[in-house]
Amino acid sequence: MAARSGNRPAVFRSPAEIPLRPRAADTHTGLRTGRIPVLEPAPTAPGGYAPKAFTGEVVPFRVVSFREGHDRIGVHLRLTSPEGTTSLHRLSPLADGTDRWQVEVALEAQGQWRFEFEAFADEFATWAHAASIKIAADVDVAVMAALGRDLLARAAADPHRPAKQRAMLKARAATLIEADAATALAVATDPGLAAVFADRPLFALASATAEQTITVERTAAAVGAWYEFFPRSEGAKRAKDGTIRSGTFRSAVKHLGRVAEMGFDVLYLPPVHPIGRTHRKGPNNTLDAGPADPGSPWAIGSAAGGHDAVHPDLGTLADFRFFVREARKAGIEVALDLALQASPDHPWVAQHPEWFTTLPDGTIAYAENPPKKYQDIYPVNFDGDPDGIRVEVLRIVRHWIAQGVRIFRVDNPHTKPLQFWEWLIAQVTAEDPDVVFLAEAFTRPAPLRGLAAAGFQQSYTYFTWRNTKPELEEFLTGLATETADYLRPNLFVNTPDILTEYLQYGGRAAYKVRAAIAATAAPAYGVYAGFELFENVARPGSEENIDNEKYEYKFRDFVGAEAAGDSLAPYLRRLNEIRRAHPALRQLRNFTVHWSDDDSILAYSKHLDGAFTPDGAPDTIIVVANVDPHSVRESTVHLDTTIWGAEPGSSFEVEDLITGAVWNWSDHNYVRLDAFTEPVHILHVRSRA
């Protein structure tokens, strides 16, 4: 079945089997609301865009519905898969008095799903509720029995019910003929009978929302452990005279095993294209590059070619394809940077000057992000020839798809028109729905969210700058609730451009804390090479690493550092093992903050019901982190254990998946987290004690 929910759904393949579809509204009178209001349907996305999910994602379908008086209502989700199979899923009411209803459904098939909500007067539930009260009080016993008999007889006449069920309903209706109070009460409170009507209720006064769509994309559109490295550094050699020979795609192949062995499944490469010579940047973003300085990969284009070429120092397109194939053999998918900008030497500059901004003095404007200046990069002006730019960029993307790339990390998409991205992503995914675009959207909330709604499958976020307990609680909760219908975060802990003060001054504990939170709080996270070596020295006055790899080759001894016990690689390896073993960590919307008495102890859980796990067993992870990397903290953590079905006050066994320690926990637990040893508990709820 393409959709699974915690409640057993009814599945229909023949139109004749499907219960009568109610009208979306009273079209005769022109009213917007049906007989029973059905409001605020979700999932939803801003701007009229379709919400998104990924294959296997557990999606909460939500709606507000109510009716006048005390009669009971029911709400269904009518869900149609891309293959055309329709299923009905019964929603459950949430907190009393809110009139909010929800059902969680795992969407298993990639493609466009259609859904609508149907609310109806639940005649059996209304009768059973009233009868259980009145008959117990010896009030209107005969009337209630007669009403129940008529209701059951109507249900027994439904030709689409199984014959055995119809016979049972007919028999139960007969027991209500001249029934005494005890017999009538037994029928009204029979859970088996209630289950029959929950599966196929008697519809009355039915109303429905308009049909909506949700786009389900492949799992890698939201789930992945990303690693970034510069192929020119992987296998680079320094000669005795100090000259450096660049690494190549083929030398970088030898380092795929290291990435795979740490458990990363996506390898992101910065631009691999020819690099311009004009205004080339030297070490640490200086303006005086020497003849041997390789320059920034983001200064794309030279006499050797543009966005559809590879840098000659890295090899050929055939070498690139070989690298992609070898990565795939290692269980790694290659993601390629898509940076729509040009060096002054790019062929575009001479061939299409209208694609750039010409200043009054006749020069072309270079890129700026004050206080940063990028004299080696010309930004594209999308208004000079928008059609021409669209055709060219689509050609480039198709070119790299033909080389085996299915994931693109897009550089600074917020500096290009949103309309362009909506068009490009729609064009590409219509041809190949497996293509994924990650937005490097370090920008204001509105454009970040707009890019996600318009089609980007993943996005960088503000995670790198959210470090305190209150900041993380608010930020991570927002990702799991406010924007989860359309925005999928990728929690990168660092980038070549971002080395936060928390990492600069937090010591090794800061690296553990950030990695543990990133790997467990969201289905996708990322690490830039050098993080595992605790590289924490910044260029003075900036958030960039000193001797930045953007401008020079980087020589790192990963193997030696790990052998000396001076590497975070074993910790990253363990985090990725935990992620693979626990399906709760591959979901976004199941994040819940818990309370602790200490202002630096962050506590949260991720729970996945057994209905949605491969082995049918529920999966619950509790994370408790000391986010102050300079201290030892002791506190009491207070858990809402009802989230995973444990009664308040009951005990259960937890295992620390980092250290192997096992404890009996309940809803209130003492913790001691030493930043200088193990600053984070990652606990698996194993059983009731």
C-alpha positions as MATLAB code, in Angstrom:
seq = 'MAARSGNRPAVFRSPAEIPLRPRAADTHTGLRTGRIPVLEPAPTAPGGYAPKAFTGEVVPFRVVSFREGHDRIGVHLRLTSPEGTTSLHRLSPLADGTDRWQVEVALEAQGQWRFEFEAFADEFATWAHAASIKIAADVDVAVMAALGRDLLARAAADPHRPAKQRAMLKARAATLIEADAATALAVATDPGLAAVFADRPLFALASATAEQTITVERTAAAVGAWYEFFPRSEGAKRAKDGTIRSGTFRSAVKHLGRVAEMGFDVLYLPPVHPIGRTHRKGPNNTLDAGPADPGSPWAIGSAAGGHDAVHPDLGTLADFRFFVREARKAGIEVALDLALQASPDHPWVAQHPEWFTTLPDGTIAYAENPPKKYQDIYPVNFDGDPDGIRVEVLRIVRHWIAQGVRIFRVDNPHTKPLQFWEWLIAQVTAEDPDVVFLAEAFTRPAPLRGLAAAGFQQSYTYFTWRNTKPELEEFLTGLATETADYLRPNLFVNTPDILTEYLQYGGRAAYKVRAAIAATAAPAYGVYAGFELFENVARPGSEENIDNEKYEYKFRDFVGAEAAGDSLAPYLRRLNEIRRAHPALRQLRNFTVHWSDDDSILAYSKHLDGAFTPDGAPDTIIVVANVDPHSVRESTVHLDTTIWGAEPGSSFEVEDLITGAVWNWSDHNYVRLDAFTEPVHILHVRSRA';
ca = [
       0.000    0.000    0.000;
       1.364    3.440   -0.925;
       0.131    5.139    2.276;
       0.268    3.947    5.890;
      -1.421    5.561    8.870;
      -1.557    4.743   12.544;
      -5.281    4.081   12.117;
      -6.209    1.274    9.732;
      -7.240    3.001    6.485;
      -9.937    1.897    4.115;
      -8.475    1.394    0.622;
     -10.551    1.517   -2.550;
      -9.519    0.629   -6.093;
     -12.932    0.521   -7.765;
     -14.973    3.756   -7.912;
     -18.068    1.767   -6.964;
     -16.475    0.899   -3.615;
     -15.869    4.485   -2.560;
     -18.473    6.076   -0.281;
     -20.463    8.973   -1.693;
     -18.240   12.030   -2.109;
     -19.700   15.074   -0.364;
     -19.810   18.483   -2.003;
     -16.953   20.918   -1.313;
     -19.464   23.658   -0.476;
     -23.087   24.580   -1.002;
     -22.814   25.530   -4.663;
     -26.560   26.154   -4.944;
     -26.396   29.143   -2.631;
     -22.861   30.176   -3.472;
     -21.712   29.770    0.128;
     -18.066   28.983    0.775;
     -18.781   26.616    3.672;
     -20.492   23.263    3.512;
     -23.121   22.151    6.015;
     -20.348   21.215    8.434;
     -17.419   23.672    8.382;
     -14.068   22.177    7.301;
     -11.405   24.854    7.717;
      -7.629   25.390    7.688;
      -6.641   22.236    5.812;
      -2.983   21.263    6.084;
      -0.319   20.459    4.974;
      -0.055   23.739    3.143;
       2.559   26.083    1.726;
       2.577   29.867    1.298;
       1.812   31.602   -1.971;
      -0.411   28.860   -3.323;
       2.504   26.475   -3.829;
       2.001   22.788   -3.147;
       3.305   21.404    0.146;
       6.059   18.786   -0.006;
       6.949   15.455    1.559;
       9.491   12.738    0.892;
       8.985    9.031    0.388;
       8.487    7.444    3.784;
       7.785   10.735    5.537;
       5.081   10.618    8.185;
       2.895   13.589    7.305;
       0.335   15.025    9.738;
      -2.830   15.874    7.814;
      -4.726   18.456    9.870;
      -7.989   20.328    9.694;
     -10.402   22.325   11.862;
     -13.982   21.076   11.832;
     -17.010   21.449   14.107;
     -20.775   21.708   14.108;
     -23.447   23.401   16.115;
     -24.887   21.774   19.215;
     -23.732   18.526   20.817;
     -24.035   16.044   17.964;
     -20.844   14.199   17.079;
     -18.971   14.564   13.820;
     -16.297   12.542   12.065;
     -13.572   13.638    9.676;
     -11.951   11.641    6.916;
      -8.897   12.252    4.786;
      -9.514   11.095    1.226;
      -6.077   10.440   -0.216;
      -5.276    9.466   -3.802;
      -1.842    8.152   -4.674;
       0.029    8.948   -7.905;
      -1.079    5.527   -9.182;
      -4.738    6.400   -8.609;
      -5.429    4.297   -5.504;
      -7.780    6.072   -3.112;
      -7.765    5.515    0.628;
      -9.822    6.959    3.476;
      -8.087    7.737    6.762;
     -10.099    8.609    9.862;
      -8.846   11.680   11.704;
      -8.727   11.839   15.493;
      -9.580   14.922   17.546;
      -6.661   16.652   19.215;
      -6.970   18.570   22.495;
     -10.561   19.011   23.681;
     -12.095   22.326   22.786;
      -9.785   23.109   19.868;
     -11.896   21.434   17.148;
      -8.634   20.348   15.513;
      -8.358   16.932   13.906;
      -5.333   15.022   12.670;
      -4.168   11.775   11.157;
      -0.553   10.849   10.428;
       0.099    9.084    7.134;
       3.377    7.770    5.722;
       3.474    8.559    2.012;
       5.464    5.796    0.353;
       5.201    6.589   -3.357;
       6.998    9.367   -5.196;
       4.851   11.706   -7.243;
       1.837   13.982   -7.010;
      -0.742   13.008   -4.380;
      -4.245   14.471   -4.131;
      -6.120   14.913   -0.884;
      -9.261   16.411    0.561;
     -10.939   16.378    3.944;
     -14.514   15.251    4.481;
     -16.511   16.048    7.587;
     -19.864   14.449    8.320;
     -22.461   14.030   11.018;
     -21.465   10.786   12.721;
     -24.881    9.304   13.392;
     -23.660    6.209   15.214;
     -21.283    8.175   17.499;
     -24.047   10.694   18.236;
     -26.504    7.929   19.102;
     -23.998    5.884   21.123;
     -22.968    8.935   23.158;
     -26.537    9.997   23.909;
     -27.688    6.420   24.551;
     -24.854    5.663   26.975;
     -25.848    8.673   29.071;
     -29.625    8.400   28.862;
     -29.962    4.645   29.210;
     -27.571    4.590   32.166;
     -29.839    7.189   33.782;
     -32.977    5.193   32.800;
     -34.178    8.073   30.606;
     -35.877    7.466   27.234;
     -34.675    3.853   27.082;
     -37.279    2.749   24.515;
     -36.716    5.810   22.326;
     -32.953    5.354   22.324;
     -33.303    1.638   21.541;
     -35.622    2.400   18.624;
     -33.262    5.011   17.227;
     -30.388    2.578   17.474;
     -32.375   -0.195   15.810;
     -33.189    2.017   12.817;
     -29.576    3.169   12.523;
     -28.187   -0.379   12.577;
     -30.796   -1.545   10.064;
     -29.777    1.199    7.636;
     -26.122    0.235    7.994;
     -26.983   -3.441    7.417;
     -28.630   -2.473    4.127;
     -25.394   -0.987    2.749;
     -24.486   -3.300   -0.173;
     -20.806   -2.338    0.008;
     -20.325   -3.729    3.499;
     -19.018   -7.291    3.786;
     -21.797   -9.874    4.046;
     -20.581  -11.064    7.443;
     -20.639   -7.514    8.786;
     -24.118   -6.865    7.379;
     -25.402  -10.012    9.077;
     -23.870   -8.915   12.380;
     -25.455   -5.462   12.131;
     -28.825   -6.955   11.310;
     -28.567   -9.259   14.320;
     -27.595   -6.406   16.642;
     -30.520   -4.349   15.345;
     -32.830   -7.227   16.207;
     -31.598   -7.270   19.827;
     -32.852   -3.710   20.216;
     -36.456   -4.680   19.514;
     -38.150   -4.249   22.872;
     -34.701   -4.371   24.498;
     -34.312   -3.783   28.206;
     -31.930   -1.124   29.480;
     -29.008   -3.500   30.025;
     -29.218   -4.910   26.498;
     -29.538   -1.474   24.874;
     -26.628   -0.119   26.928;
     -24.449   -3.075   25.915;
     -25.087   -2.322   22.242;
     -24.394    1.415   22.665;
     -21.069    0.787   24.405;
     -19.855   -2.152   22.315;
     -16.288   -1.288   21.130;
     -16.507   -3.797   18.289;
     -19.589   -2.079   16.942;
     -17.876    1.304   17.281;
     -14.945   -0.026   15.258;
     -17.286   -1.145   12.461;
     -18.696    2.357   12.149;
     -15.272    3.952   12.453;
     -14.211    1.951    9.390;
     -17.353    2.805    7.426;
     -19.514    5.426    9.112;
     -23.011    6.459    8.171;
     -22.554    9.748    6.294;
     -24.994   12.589    6.844;
     -24.698   16.327    6.204;
     -21.346   15.639    4.549;
     -19.049   18.515    3.569;
     -15.584   18.563    2.018;
     -12.668   20.819    1.275;
     -11.518   21.434   -2.258;
      -9.028   18.902   -3.555;
      -5.393   19.814   -2.930;
      -2.045   18.306   -3.879;
       1.141   17.369   -2.053;
       4.360   16.589   -3.916;
       6.241   13.565   -2.634;
       9.893   13.473   -3.645;
      12.577   10.861   -3.219;
      13.985   10.305    0.246;
      17.297   12.017   -0.563;
      15.347   15.235   -1.080;
      15.188   15.479    2.713;
      17.363   12.803    4.315;
      21.133   12.598    4.123;
      24.478   12.954    5.842;
      26.487   15.407    3.735;
      30.245   15.880    3.576;
      32.036   18.617    1.645;
      35.537   18.496    0.257;
      37.575   20.274   -2.413;
      38.774   17.668   -4.927;
      41.834   19.762   -5.735;
      43.045   19.264   -2.144;
      42.377   15.527   -2.097;
      45.601   14.063   -3.393;
      47.434   17.362   -3.907;
      51.230   17.009   -3.693;
      53.817   19.536   -2.533;
      57.202   19.188   -4.221;
      60.514   19.824   -2.502;
      60.756   23.235   -4.165;
      57.389   24.218   -2.641;
      55.345   23.977   -5.814;
      52.024   22.194   -5.547;
      50.461   19.754   -7.952;
      46.668   19.836   -7.767;
      44.624   16.862   -6.743;
      42.447   15.402   -9.467;
      39.163   13.553   -9.722;
      41.122   10.323   -9.905;
      43.241   11.115   -6.871;
      40.113   12.193   -5.009;
      38.598    8.757   -5.681;
      41.140    7.368   -3.218;
      39.547    9.482   -0.471;
      35.978    8.312   -1.053;
      36.545    5.393    1.285;
      37.315    7.747    4.163;
      34.066    9.640    3.585;
      32.006    6.465    3.221;
      33.621    4.865    6.250;
      32.467    7.814    8.377;
      28.935    7.076    7.187;
      28.295   10.061    4.935;
      26.094    9.364    1.921;
      26.234   12.672    0.021;
      29.522   14.256   -1.060;
      29.243   17.918   -2.013;
      31.870   19.345   -4.358;
      32.465   23.103   -4.728;
      32.561   24.284   -8.351;
      34.866   22.102  -10.465;
      35.034   24.447  -13.457;
      37.933   26.464  -14.894;
      38.922   29.434  -12.687;
      39.560   32.928  -14.040;
      42.919   34.697  -13.841;
      41.729   38.317  -13.819;
      41.597   39.696  -10.248;
      42.254   36.188   -8.930;
      42.258   36.083   -5.153;
      45.311   34.945   -3.258;
      45.579   33.356    0.190;
      43.080   34.671    2.752;
      41.143   36.615    0.098;
      44.071   38.906   -0.725;
      44.238   40.757   -4.040;
      47.809   39.764   -4.870;
      47.564   36.190   -6.104;
      50.791   34.605   -7.209;
      51.130   32.588  -10.410;
      50.772   29.316   -8.472;
      47.744   30.346   -6.397;
      44.728   28.305   -7.562;
      42.077   30.980   -6.949;
      38.511   30.614   -5.753;
      36.460   27.875   -7.438;
      33.518   30.271   -7.363;
      35.319   32.598   -9.815;
      34.068   30.453  -12.676;
      35.290   30.638  -16.237;
      38.465   31.053  -18.255;
      39.786   30.404  -21.730;
      39.433   26.717  -20.826;
      35.645   27.041  -20.621;
      32.732   27.932  -18.399;
      30.018   26.197  -16.409;
      29.923   23.133  -18.649;
      33.660   22.427  -18.408;
      35.932   21.004  -15.720;
      39.168   22.591  -14.566;
      42.036   21.051  -16.537;
      43.976   20.491  -13.299;
      41.169   18.191  -12.090;
      41.036   16.085  -15.234;
      38.433   15.615  -17.923;
      34.693   15.088  -18.063;
      35.421   11.382  -18.402;
      37.418   11.573  -15.161;
      34.497   13.354  -13.489;
      32.082   10.644  -14.609;
      34.494    8.031  -13.265;
      34.533    9.849   -9.910;
      30.716    9.894   -9.780;
      30.532    6.179  -10.582;
      33.120    5.272   -7.952;
      31.303    7.377   -5.385;
      28.072    5.560   -6.172;
      29.824    2.223   -5.673;
      30.881    3.451   -2.224;
      27.279    4.322   -1.351;
      27.795    8.051   -1.890;
      25.858   10.398   -4.150;
      27.777   13.371   -5.550;
      26.274   16.845   -5.181;
      27.669   19.574   -7.414;
      27.742   23.304   -6.776;
      25.633   25.450   -9.098;
      26.948   29.017   -8.866;
      25.390   31.357  -11.414;
      28.172   33.915  -11.649;
      31.278   34.421  -13.750;
      34.879   35.457  -13.512;
      35.904   38.346  -15.802;
      37.443   35.688  -18.066;
      34.272   33.610  -18.502;
      33.164   33.171  -22.141;
      29.816   34.675  -21.162;
      31.412   38.079  -20.549;
      32.472   38.498  -24.158;
      29.567   36.616  -25.721;
      26.725   37.990  -23.577;
      27.612   41.317  -21.950;
      23.863   41.902  -21.508;
      23.921   39.212  -18.826;
      25.896   41.526  -16.522;
      25.551   45.010  -15.043;
      27.629   47.659  -16.764;
      28.513   50.701  -14.640;
      28.606   54.299  -15.947;
      32.379   54.104  -16.366;
      31.982   51.112  -18.675;
      33.233   48.505  -16.230;
      31.210   45.509  -15.135;
      30.011   45.437  -11.534;
      31.667   42.775   -9.402;
      30.017   40.902   -6.542;
      29.812   42.343   -3.063;
      28.411   41.173    0.262;
      29.531   44.040    2.492;
      32.046   44.083    3.980;
      33.182   41.279    1.672;
      34.219   42.154   -1.889;
      34.625   39.661   -4.713;
      36.522   41.467   -7.455;
      37.083   38.111   -9.166;
      33.342   37.459   -9.641;
      30.714   39.129  -11.814;
      27.112   38.529  -10.693;
      24.563   37.788  -13.389;
      21.897   40.397  -14.113;
      18.754   38.377  -14.810;
      16.803   41.263  -16.337;
      18.967   42.024  -19.384;
      18.068   38.867  -21.284;
      15.966   36.656  -18.993;
      14.998   34.212  -21.736;
      18.574   33.749  -22.854;
      19.791   33.136  -19.310;
      17.024   30.617  -18.695;
      17.921   28.635  -21.796;
      21.615   28.620  -20.896;
      21.197   27.601  -17.262;
      18.767   24.837  -18.177;
      21.314   23.589  -20.711;
      24.037   23.570  -18.050;
      21.916   21.687  -15.525;
      20.925   19.112  -18.131;
      24.598   18.772  -19.065;
      25.604   17.846  -15.510;
      22.634   15.534  -15.130;
      24.000   13.728  -18.186;
      27.316   13.354  -16.319;
      25.526   11.552  -13.470;
      24.701   14.406  -11.086;
      21.266   14.406   -9.440;
      21.902   16.827   -6.559;
      22.814   20.502   -6.950;
      23.877   22.766   -4.116;
      22.904   26.249   -5.318;
      25.150   29.144   -4.333;
      23.362   32.242   -3.017;
      19.982   31.613   -4.684;
      18.466   34.556   -2.817;
      20.509   36.910   -5.027;
      18.616   35.694   -8.100;
      14.909   36.168   -8.934;
      12.561   33.744   -7.202;
      10.594   33.467  -10.431;
      13.694   32.108  -12.177;
      14.131   29.328   -9.617;
      10.464   28.377   -9.744;
      10.758   28.032  -13.535;
      14.092   26.179  -13.536;
      13.229   23.637  -10.835;
       9.845   22.933  -12.428;
      11.481   22.395  -15.826;
      14.167   20.078  -14.462;
      12.008   17.982  -12.144;
       9.331   17.543  -14.806;
      11.983   15.735  -16.855;
      13.750   14.038  -13.940;
      11.871   14.072  -10.610;
      14.919   12.639   -8.803;
      16.894   15.881   -9.141;
      17.393   17.716   -5.836;
      18.292   21.380   -5.314;
      19.768   22.589   -2.007;
      19.514   26.339   -1.405;
      22.446   28.094    0.247;
      19.879   30.571    1.514;
      21.708   32.456    4.254;
      19.264   35.325    4.023;
      16.190   36.862    5.628;
      13.325   34.560    6.663;
      10.935   35.638    3.892;
      13.229   34.859    0.929;
      14.508   31.698    2.629;
      10.959   30.421    2.985;
       9.978   31.673   -0.461;
      12.768   29.698   -2.101;
      11.663   26.553   -0.281;
       8.021   27.046   -1.235;
       8.924   27.729   -4.869;
      10.637   24.371   -5.266;
      13.990   23.995   -3.496;
      14.031   20.569   -1.881;
      16.454   21.528    0.911;
      17.833   24.674    2.466;
      20.688   25.831    4.601;
      19.344   27.583    7.688;
      20.381   29.785   10.600;
      21.431   26.715   12.576;
      25.101   27.701   12.651;
      24.189   30.849   14.607;
      21.721   29.224   17.029;
      23.824   28.007   19.933;
      22.127   28.709   23.269;
      19.379   26.563   24.756;
      16.561   29.116   24.165;
      17.769   29.790   20.614;
      17.882   26.109   19.728;
      14.539   25.283   21.351;
      12.758   28.013   19.402;
      14.597   27.434   16.130;
      14.385   23.645   15.963;
      10.730   23.631   17.054;
       9.942   26.104   14.278;
      11.619   23.875   11.683;
       9.565   20.884   12.854;
       6.237   22.713   12.985;
       5.892   26.137   11.345;
       7.621   25.408    8.029;
       7.845   21.609    7.858;
       5.128   21.376    5.190;
       7.466   22.875    2.578;
      10.937   23.705    3.998;
      13.449   20.948    4.650;
      16.508   22.074    6.619;
      20.026   20.810    6.088;
      21.878   21.546    9.330;
      25.438   22.193    8.201;
      27.734   22.632   11.202;
      30.341   24.613    9.269;
      31.227   25.751    5.762;
      34.336   27.256    4.140;
      32.735   30.644    4.828;
      31.370   29.995    8.314;
      33.429   29.284   11.403;
      31.308   30.678   14.221;
      32.596   32.041   17.513;
      31.044   29.022   19.224;
      33.456   26.762   17.334;
      36.374   29.191   17.481;
      36.303   29.421   21.269;
      34.272   26.422   22.420;
      37.035   23.858   22.225;
      36.489   20.260   21.256;
      33.290   19.990   23.255;
      31.694   22.564   20.950;
      32.404   20.338   17.944;
      30.784   17.332   19.607;
      27.746   19.322   20.709;
      27.117   20.850   17.315;
      27.582   17.563   15.462;
      25.303   15.643   17.827;
      22.485   18.194   17.618;
      22.751   18.558   13.834;
      22.747   14.789   13.289;
      19.735   14.108   15.513;
      17.493   17.173   15.220;
      16.866   16.977   11.460;
      16.975   14.275    8.776;
      19.726   16.098    6.842;
      22.938   17.590    8.160;
      26.345   18.454    6.775;
      30.027   18.740    7.624;
      32.792   20.543    5.748;
      36.174   18.765    5.734;
      38.407   19.817    8.603;
      35.588   19.860   11.124;
      36.720   16.436   12.309;
      40.201   17.899   12.886;
      38.787   20.660   15.119;
      40.004   23.417   12.770;
      39.040   26.489   14.789;
      41.381   29.360   13.906;
      39.655   32.183   12.064;
      41.064   34.932    9.926;
      41.200   37.959   12.266;
      37.951   39.873   12.272;
      35.979   37.283   10.354;
      34.006   34.051   10.647;
      36.163   32.339    8.016;
      38.922   29.828    8.624;
      42.358   31.295    8.335;
      44.240   30.000    5.279;
      40.846   29.380    3.742;
      40.629   26.462    1.347;
      38.639   28.637   -1.039;
      41.907   30.313   -2.023;
      44.565   27.629   -1.595;
      45.243   23.922   -1.388;
      44.734   22.313    2.004;
      46.915   19.489    3.285;
      45.355   17.434    6.081;
      46.480   14.208    7.710;
      43.106   12.639    8.497;
      44.533    9.164    9.019;
      47.333   10.300   11.300;
      45.024   12.441   13.387;
      42.639    9.575   13.974;
      45.462    7.185   14.800;
      46.683    9.702   17.379;
      43.202   10.014   18.912;
      43.072   13.600   17.704;
      40.056   13.366   15.405;
      36.294   13.638   15.686;
      35.894   11.077   12.887;
      34.994    8.197   15.272;
      32.272   10.360   16.834;
      30.870   11.325   13.423;
      30.992    7.672   12.422;
      28.965    6.727   15.485;
      26.436    9.507   14.870;
      25.832    8.271   11.346;
      25.484    4.683   12.566;
      22.843    5.860   15.027;
      21.018    7.767   12.273;
      20.891    4.677   10.053;
      19.686    2.422   12.866;
      16.888    4.676   14.140;
      14.098    5.679   11.748;
      12.843    8.296   14.220;
      15.916   10.366   13.332;
      15.018   10.292    9.639;
      11.843   12.298   10.290;
      11.562   16.073   10.820;
       8.108   16.721   12.268;
       8.472   14.469   15.346;
      10.816   16.825   17.226;
       9.628   17.698   20.765;
      11.384   19.908   23.320;
      11.378   18.818   26.972;
      12.124   20.902   30.054;
      15.297   20.978   32.095;
      16.077   23.038   35.171;
      19.401   24.280   33.792;
      19.595   27.085   31.247;
      22.307   25.245   29.295;
      20.827   21.738   29.256;
      18.870   21.232   26.026;
      16.514   18.238   25.988;
      14.401   16.948   23.116;
      12.997   13.688   21.789;
      12.082   12.136   18.460;
       9.476    9.380   18.491;
       8.160    7.236   15.651;
       5.187    4.967   16.175;
       5.588    1.288   15.362;
       3.027    1.633   12.560;
       5.700    3.529   10.609;
       8.894    1.600   11.386;
      10.293   -1.236    9.251;
      10.090   -3.803   12.069;
       6.837   -2.586   13.626;
       8.537   -1.573   16.882;
       8.253    2.027   18.102;
      11.470    4.036   18.005;
      12.181    6.762   20.549;
      15.369    8.805   20.901;
      15.980   11.306   23.710;
      18.808   13.822   23.320;
      20.154   15.752   26.299;
      22.969   18.201   25.499;
      25.100   20.545   27.546;
      25.353   23.472   25.139;
      27.865   25.310   27.347;
      31.138   23.809   26.093;
      33.119   25.230   29.028;
      31.359   23.603   31.965;
      30.099   20.575   33.830;
      26.338   20.831   34.291;
      23.973   18.965   36.615;
      20.226   19.237   36.275;
      16.882   17.486   36.338;
      15.279   16.774   32.980;
      11.483   16.610   32.894;
      10.012   14.469   30.118;
       6.534   14.234   28.652;
       6.648   10.457   28.437;
       3.116   10.209   27.065;
       4.607   11.073   23.672;
       5.914    7.510   23.433;
       3.086    5.911   25.380;
       4.623    5.726   28.862;
       2.361    6.721   31.721;
       3.620    9.613   33.870;
       5.641    8.197   36.745;
       6.315    4.866   35.046;
       9.892    3.741   34.496;
      11.607    2.609   31.338;
      15.095    1.570   30.294;
      17.317    3.846   28.233;
      20.666    3.135   26.609;
      23.189    5.858   25.864;
      24.076    5.114   22.249;
      27.403    6.939   22.584;
      28.792    5.320   25.750;
      26.668    2.165   26.045;
      25.547    3.048   29.571;
      22.060    1.829   30.568;
      19.783    3.515   33.099;
      16.227    3.287   34.364;
      14.487    6.566   33.673;
      11.044    8.020   34.281;
       9.530   11.425   33.665;
      11.983   13.253   36.005;
      15.671   12.391   35.725;
      18.976   13.640   37.097;
      21.708   14.244   34.534;
      25.334   15.272   34.776;
      26.978   16.315   31.522;
      30.676   17.072   31.459;
      31.622   19.143   28.433;
      35.185   17.875   28.683;
      34.234   14.187   28.327;
      30.753   13.485   26.919;
      28.619   16.633   26.634;
      25.631   14.874   25.009;
      23.423   11.910   25.883;
      21.773   10.223   22.887;
      19.371    7.827   24.565;
      17.318    5.035   23.053;
      14.165    4.101   24.962;
      14.558    0.323   25.016;
      11.757   -1.016   27.184;
       9.670   -0.561   30.273;
      11.776   -1.340   33.331;
];
